[in-house]
Amino acid sequence: MEEEPVAPPEMITHPSHQQHKLRLVTTTCDMPFRCDGCMEPGDGPRYRCDGCNFDMHTFCAKLPATLHHPMYAGRTFTFYAKPPAPSGRRNCDACGDPVRGFVYHCSGANLNLHPCCASLQGPITLDGHDFDVRAPRKCSLCKKEKGPDRELWCYHTNINGEGVYLHVACVKHLAGKRWQAGREKKHGGQIMLASEELMMKEGPLKSISSEQDRIVVGGVVRIIISVIFGDPTANKGDNAKVALSLQGLADLFSIQS
């Protein structure tokens, strides 16, 4: 039986902001924020110090000292509050973006993961389709196999005989544009609009002819966005799978299946 999730405490203290306690903020309409721990974008629940304008992903507030990830079997990642030397030259091996704050580092293989990216697991299961995270293939969004200087994590499945590949970096980039728009409008909840854009008939996934199949892919994108913007519970479930029904996704996106 799956354990019930434990509600985060209302108030915490954290070594990175010892002068004040941090208050849990759960409203989703607040302006998007940048986590002062990992220095990555966030949207939705966070810990906050109003007086200092200090925000932190709820996930970043309780990071374990070490972790292992199935993408790198046998490797141990150690938590660092600041990127280890040489600083300023490290990029996340999941999304490709620079590492500026909290990071998990594997010295043996010189690997780096943003904490939220490190919480991405696989497979994600939607309507019977398993989307597993693996080494890169040609992405269905950017049409490229890898970034300019490194390989990128990629979620993959087959739908009606067609391979669907989603770079984590591309999903983050699409949601990041919505995150920035939310910052400018001072209103949260915009990042999920990126998943709806992908489901449009003439969107980046227009090669997928079935609207229902595009809804499934959009649901996976929604989960990836939730995790990398600070809500790792979106990727939890039995055996690290997330099982959602097609009708549930249709209701979620207000699309009639």
Contacts in CASP RR format, 6 or more apart in sequence:
PFRMAT RR
TARGET T0000
AUTHOR 0000-0000-0000
METHOD contacts of the structure
MODEL  1
MEEEPVAPPEMITHPSHQQHKLRLVTTTCDMPFRCDGCMEPGDGPRYRCD
GCNFDMHTFCAKLPATLHHPMYAGRTFTFYAKPPAPSGRRNCDACGDPVR
GFVYHCSGANLNLHPCCASLQGPITLDGHDFDVRAPRKCSLCKKEKGPDR
ELWCYHTNINGEGVYLHVACVKHLAGKRWQAGREKKHGGQIMLASEELMM
KEGPLKSISSEQDRIVVGGVVRIIISVIFGDPTANKGDNAKVALSLQGLA
DLFSIQS
2 237 0 8 1.000
2 238 0 8 1.000
5 233 0 8 1.000
5 236 0 8 1.000
8 24 0 8 1.000
8 45 0 8 1.000
8 58 0 8 1.000
8 61 0 8 1.000
8 62 0 8 1.000
9 24 0 8 1.000
10 23 0 8 1.000
10 24 0 8 1.000
11 21 0 8 1.000
11 22 0 8 1.000
11 23 0 8 1.000
11 24 0 8 1.000
12 21 0 8 1.000
12 22 0 8 1.000
12 24 0 8 1.000
12 47 0 8 1.000
12 61 0 8 1.000
13 21 0 8 1.000
13 22 0 8 1.000
14 22 0 8 1.000
14 47 0 8 1.000
14 56 0 8 1.000
14 61 0 8 1.000
15 81 0 8 1.000
16 36 0 8 1.000
16 37 0 8 1.000
16 56 0 8 1.000
16 81 0 8 1.000
17 36 0 8 1.000
17 49 0 8 1.000
17 52 0 8 1.000
17 54 0 8 1.000
17 56 0 8 1.000
19 52 0 8 1.000
20 49 0 8 1.000
20 51 0 8 1.000
20 52 0 8 1.000
20 54 0 8 1.000
21 49 0 8 1.000
22 47 0 8 1.000
22 48 0 8 1.000
22 49 0 8 1.000
22 54 0 8 1.000
22 56 0 8 1.000
22 61 0 8 1.000
23 47 0 8 1.000
23 48 0 8 1.000
23 49 0 8 1.000
23 50 0 8 1.000
24 45 0 8 1.000
24 46 0 8 1.000
24 47 0 8 1.000
24 48 0 8 1.000
24 58 0 8 1.000
25 44 0 8 1.000
25 45 0 8 1.000
25 46 0 8 1.000
25 47 0 8 1.000
25 48 0 8 1.000
26 44 0 8 1.000
26 45 0 8 1.000
27 44 0 8 1.000
28 43 0 8 1.000
28 44 0 8 1.000
28 45 0 8 1.000
28 188 0 8 1.000
28 189 0 8 1.000
29 187 0 8 1.000
29 188 0 8 1.000
29 189 0 8 1.000
30 44 0 8 1.000
30 188 0 8 1.000
31 182 0 8 1.000
31 183 0 8 1.000
31 186 0 8 1.000
31 187 0 8 1.000
31 188 0 8 1.000
32 41 0 8 1.000
32 42 0 8 1.000
32 43 0 8 1.000
32 44 0 8 1.000
32 179 0 8 1.000
32 182 0 8 1.000
32 183 0 8 1.000
32 188 0 8 1.000
32 189 0 8 1.000
32 190 0 8 1.000
32 191 0 8 1.000
33 41 0 8 1.000
33 42 0 8 1.000
33 43 0 8 1.000
33 46 0 8 1.000
33 48 0 8 1.000
33 55 0 8 1.000
34 40 0 8 1.000
34 41 0 8 1.000
34 42 0 8 1.000
34 55 0 8 1.000
35 41 0 8 1.000
35 42 0 8 1.000
35 46 0 8 1.000
35 55 0 8 1.000
35 56 0 8 1.000
35 57 0 8 1.000
35 60 0 8 1.000
35 230 0 8 1.000
36 54 0 8 1.000
36 55 0 8 1.000
36 56 0 8 1.000
37 56 0 8 1.000
37 57 0 8 1.000
37 60 0 8 1.000
37 81 0 8 1.000
37 101 0 8 1.000
37 102 0 8 1.000
38 57 0 8 1.000
38 60 0 8 1.000
38 100 0 8 1.000
38 101 0 8 1.000
38 102 0 8 1.000
38 103 0 8 1.000
38 114 0 8 1.000
38 115 0 8 1.000
38 116 0 8 1.000
39 100 0 8 1.000
39 101 0 8 1.000
39 102 0 8 1.000
40 57 0 8 1.000
40 97 0 8 1.000
40 100 0 8 1.000
40 114 0 8 1.000
40 116 0 8 1.000
40 228 0 8 1.000
41 176 0 8 1.000
41 179 0 8 1.000
41 229 0 8 1.000
42 55 0 8 1.000
42 57 0 8 1.000
42 179 0 8 1.000
42 229 0 8 1.000
42 230 0 8 1.000
43 179 0 8 1.000
43 188 0 8 1.000
43 189 0 8 1.000
43 190 0 8 1.000
43 191 0 8 1.000
43 229 0 8 1.000
43 230 0 8 1.000
44 188 0 8 1.000
44 189 0 8 1.000
44 229 0 8 1.000
44 231 0 8 1.000
45 58 0 8 1.000
45 231 0 8 1.000
46 55 0 8 1.000
46 56 0 8 1.000
46 57 0 8 1.000
46 58 0 8 1.000
47 55 0 8 1.000
47 56 0 8 1.000
47 57 0 8 1.000
47 58 0 8 1.000
47 61 0 8 1.000
48 54 0 8 1.000
48 55 0 8 1.000
48 56 0 8 1.000
57 115 0 8 1.000
57 116 0 8 1.000
57 230 0 8 1.000
58 230 0 8 1.000
58 231 0 8 1.000
59 115 0 8 1.000
59 116 0 8 1.000
59 119 0 8 1.000
59 230 0 8 1.000
59 231 0 8 1.000
59 232 0 8 1.000
60 102 0 8 1.000
60 115 0 8 1.000
60 116 0 8 1.000
60 230 0 8 1.000
63 79 0 8 1.000
63 102 0 8 1.000
63 115 0 8 1.000
64 79 0 8 1.000
65 78 0 8 1.000
65 79 0 8 1.000
66 76 0 8 1.000
66 77 0 8 1.000
66 78 0 8 1.000
66 79 0 8 1.000
67 76 0 8 1.000
67 77 0 8 1.000
67 79 0 8 1.000
67 104 0 8 1.000
67 118 0 8 1.000
68 74 0 8 1.000
68 75 0 8 1.000
68 76 0 8 1.000
68 77 0 8 1.000
69 75 0 8 1.000
69 77 0 8 1.000
69 113 0 8 1.000
69 118 0 8 1.000
70 121 0 8 1.000
70 122 0 8 1.000
70 133 0 8 1.000
71 133 0 8 1.000
71 134 0 8 1.000
71 153 0 8 1.000
72 106 0 8 1.000
72 109 0 8 1.000
72 111 0 8 1.000
75 106 0 8 1.000
75 108 0 8 1.000
75 109 0 8 1.000
75 111 0 8 1.000
76 106 0 8 1.000
77 104 0 8 1.000
77 105 0 8 1.000
77 106 0 8 1.000
77 111 0 8 1.000
77 113 0 8 1.000
77 118 0 8 1.000
78 104 0 8 1.000
78 105 0 8 1.000
78 106 0 8 1.000
78 107 0 8 1.000
79 102 0 8 1.000
79 103 0 8 1.000
79 104 0 8 1.000
79 115 0 8 1.000
80 102 0 8 1.000
80 103 0 8 1.000
80 104 0 8 1.000
80 105 0 8 1.000
81 101 0 8 1.000
81 102 0 8 1.000
82 101 0 8 1.000
82 103 0 8 1.000
83 90 0 8 1.000
83 99 0 8 1.000
83 100 0 8 1.000
83 101 0 8 1.000
83 103 0 8 1.000
83 105 0 8 1.000
83 112 0 8 1.000
84 90 0 8 1.000
84 103 0 8 1.000
84 105 0 8 1.000
84 107 0 8 1.000
88 98 0 8 1.000
88 99 0 8 1.000
88 100 0 8 1.000
90 98 0 8 1.000
90 99 0 8 1.000
90 103 0 8 1.000
90 105 0 8 1.000
90 112 0 8 1.000
91 97 0 8 1.000
91 98 0 8 1.000
91 99 0 8 1.000
91 112 0 8 1.000
91 150 0 8 1.000
92 98 0 8 1.000
92 99 0 8 1.000
92 103 0 8 1.000
92 112 0 8 1.000
92 113 0 8 1.000
92 114 0 8 1.000
92 117 0 8 1.000
93 111 0 8 1.000
93 112 0 8 1.000
93 113 0 8 1.000
93 150 0 8 1.000
93 151 0 8 1.000
93 153 0 8 1.000
94 113 0 8 1.000
94 114 0 8 1.000
94 117 0 8 1.000
94 118 0 8 1.000
94 120 0 8 1.000
94 152 0 8 1.000
94 153 0 8 1.000
94 168 0 8 1.000
95 114 0 8 1.000
95 117 0 8 1.000
95 152 0 8 1.000
95 153 0 8 1.000
95 168 0 8 1.000
95 169 0 8 1.000
95 172 0 8 1.000
95 228 0 8 1.000
96 147 0 8 1.000
96 150 0 8 1.000
96 152 0 8 1.000
96 169 0 8 1.000
97 114 0 8 1.000
97 169 0 8 1.000
97 172 0 8 1.000
99 112 0 8 1.000
99 114 0 8 1.000
102 114 0 8 1.000
102 115 0 8 1.000
103 112 0 8 1.000
103 113 0 8 1.000
103 114 0 8 1.000
103 115 0 8 1.000
104 112 0 8 1.000
104 113 0 8 1.000
104 114 0 8 1.000
104 115 0 8 1.000
104 118 0 8 1.000
105 111 0 8 1.000
105 112 0 8 1.000
105 113 0 8 1.000
106 112 0 8 1.000
114 228 0 8 1.000
116 227 0 8 1.000
116 228 0 8 1.000
116 229 0 8 1.000
116 230 0 8 1.000
116 232 0 8 1.000
117 153 0 8 1.000
117 168 0 8 1.000
117 228 0 8 1.000
119 227 0 8 1.000
119 232 0 8 1.000
119 235 0 8 1.000
120 133 0 8 1.000
120 153 0 8 1.000
120 168 0 8 1.000
120 224 0 8 1.000
120 227 0 8 1.000
120 228 0 8 1.000
120 235 0 8 1.000
121 133 0 8 1.000
121 235 0 8 1.000
121 240 0 8 1.000
122 131 0 8 1.000
122 132 0 8 1.000
122 133 0 8 1.000
122 155 0 8 1.000
122 235 0 8 1.000
122 240 0 8 1.000
122 241 0 8 1.000
123 130 0 8 1.000
123 131 0 8 1.000
123 132 0 8 1.000
123 133 0 8 1.000
123 240 0 8 1.000
123 241 0 8 1.000
124 130 0 8 1.000
124 131 0 8 1.000
124 155 0 8 1.000
124 220 0 8 1.000
124 223 0 8 1.000
124 224 0 8 1.000
124 235 0 8 1.000
124 241 0 8 1.000
124 242 0 8 1.000
125 131 0 8 1.000
125 241 0 8 1.000
125 242 0 8 1.000
125 243 0 8 1.000
126 216 0 8 1.000
126 219 0 8 1.000
126 220 0 8 1.000
126 242 0 8 1.000
126 243 0 8 1.000
126 244 0 8 1.000
126 246 0 8 1.000
126 249 0 8 1.000
127 212 0 8 1.000
127 216 0 8 1.000
127 244 0 8 1.000
127 245 0 8 1.000
127 246 0 8 1.000
127 249 0 8 1.000
129 157 0 8 1.000
129 158 0 8 1.000
129 159 0 8 1.000
129 216 0 8 1.000
130 157 0 8 1.000
130 241 0 8 1.000
131 155 0 8 1.000
131 156 0 8 1.000
131 157 0 8 1.000
131 164 0 8 1.000
131 166 0 8 1.000
131 220 0 8 1.000
132 155 0 8 1.000
132 156 0 8 1.000
132 157 0 8 1.000
133 153 0 8 1.000
133 154 0 8 1.000
133 155 0 8 1.000
133 156 0 8 1.000
133 168 0 8 1.000
134 153 0 8 1.000
134 154 0 8 1.000
134 155 0 8 1.000
134 156 0 8 1.000
135 151 0 8 1.000
135 153 0 8 1.000
135 154 0 8 1.000
136 145 0 8 1.000
136 146 0 8 1.000
136 151 0 8 1.000
136 152 0 8 1.000
136 153 0 8 1.000
136 154 0 8 1.000
136 165 0 8 1.000
136 167 0 8 1.000
137 145 0 8 1.000
137 154 0 8 1.000
137 156 0 8 1.000
137 165 0 8 1.000
138 144 0 8 1.000
138 145 0 8 1.000
138 165 0 8 1.000
139 145 0 8 1.000
139 152 0 8 1.000
139 154 0 8 1.000
139 165 0 8 1.000
139 166 0 8 1.000
139 167 0 8 1.000
139 170 0 8 1.000
140 163 0 8 1.000
140 164 0 8 1.000
140 165 0 8 1.000
140 166 0 8 1.000
140 204 0 8 1.000
140 205 0 8 1.000
140 207 0 8 1.000
141 166 0 8 1.000
141 167 0 8 1.000
141 170 0 8 1.000
141 171 0 8 1.000
141 174 0 8 1.000
141 198 0 8 1.000
141 204 0 8 1.000
141 205 0 8 1.000
142 167 0 8 1.000
142 170 0 8 1.000
146 152 0 8 1.000
147 169 0 8 1.000
152 167 0 8 1.000
152 168 0 8 1.000
152 169 0 8 1.000
153 167 0 8 1.000
153 168 0 8 1.000
153 169 0 8 1.000
154 165 0 8 1.000
154 166 0 8 1.000
154 167 0 8 1.000
154 168 0 8 1.000
155 165 0 8 1.000
155 166 0 8 1.000
155 168 0 8 1.000
155 220 0 8 1.000
155 224 0 8 1.000
156 163 0 8 1.000
156 164 0 8 1.000
156 165 0 8 1.000
156 166 0 8 1.000
157 163 0 8 1.000
157 164 0 8 1.000
157 220 0 8 1.000
158 164 0 8 1.000
159 208 0 8 1.000
159 210 0 8 1.000
159 213 0 8 1.000
159 216 0 8 1.000
159 217 0 8 1.000
160 210 0 8 1.000
160 213 0 8 1.000
162 207 0 8 1.000
162 208 0 8 1.000
164 205 0 8 1.000
164 208 0 8 1.000
164 217 0 8 1.000
166 217 0 8 1.000
166 220 0 8 1.000
166 221 0 8 1.000
166 224 0 8 1.000
168 224 0 8 1.000
168 228 0 8 1.000
171 194 0 8 1.000
171 221 0 8 1.000
171 224 0 8 1.000
171 225 0 8 1.000
171 228 0 8 1.000
172 224 0 8 1.000
172 225 0 8 1.000
172 228 0 8 1.000
174 194 0 8 1.000
174 197 0 8 1.000
174 198 0 8 1.000
174 221 0 8 1.000
175 191 0 8 1.000
175 192 0 8 1.000
175 194 0 8 1.000
175 225 0 8 1.000
175 228 0 8 1.000
175 229 0 8 1.000
176 191 0 8 1.000
176 194 0 8 1.000
177 194 0 8 1.000
178 190 0 8 1.000
178 191 0 8 1.000
178 192 0 8 1.000
178 193 0 8 1.000
178 194 0 8 1.000
179 190 0 8 1.000
179 191 0 8 1.000
179 229 0 8 1.000
181 190 0 8 1.000
182 188 0 8 1.000
182 189 0 8 1.000
182 190 0 8 1.000
191 225 0 8 1.000
191 229 0 8 1.000
192 222 0 8 1.000
192 225 0 8 1.000
194 221 0 8 1.000
194 225 0 8 1.000
195 218 0 8 1.000
195 219 0 8 1.000
195 221 0 8 1.000
195 222 0 8 1.000
195 225 0 8 1.000
195 253 0 8 1.000
196 218 0 8 1.000
196 253 0 8 1.000
197 203 0 8 1.000
197 204 0 8 1.000
198 204 0 8 1.000
198 205 0 8 1.000
198 214 0 8 1.000
198 217 0 8 1.000
198 218 0 8 1.000
198 221 0 8 1.000
199 205 0 8 1.000
199 211 0 8 1.000
199 214 0 8 1.000
199 215 0 8 1.000
199 217 0 8 1.000
199 218 0 8 1.000
199 253 0 8 1.000
199 255 0 8 1.000
200 206 0 8 1.000
201 211 0 8 1.000
205 214 0 8 1.000
205 217 0 8 1.000
208 214 0 8 1.000
208 217 0 8 1.000
211 255 0 8 1.000
211 257 0 8 1.000
212 246 0 8 1.000
212 250 0 8 1.000
212 257 0 8 1.000
215 246 0 8 1.000
215 249 0 8 1.000
215 250 0 8 1.000
215 253 0 8 1.000
215 255 0 8 1.000
215 257 0 8 1.000
216 246 0 8 1.000
216 249 0 8 1.000
218 249 0 8 1.000
218 253 0 8 1.000
219 244 0 8 1.000
219 249 0 8 1.000
219 252 0 8 1.000
219 253 0 8 1.000
222 234 0 8 1.000
222 252 0 8 1.000
223 234 0 8 1.000
223 235 0 8 1.000
223 242 0 8 1.000
226 234 0 8 1.000
226 235 0 8 1.000
227 234 0 8 1.000
227 235 0 8 1.000
234 242 0 8 1.000
235 242 0 8 1.000
236 242 0 8 1.000
237 243 0 8 1.000
246 257 0 8 1.000
247 257 0 8 1.000
250 256 0 8 1.000
250 257 0 8 1.000
END
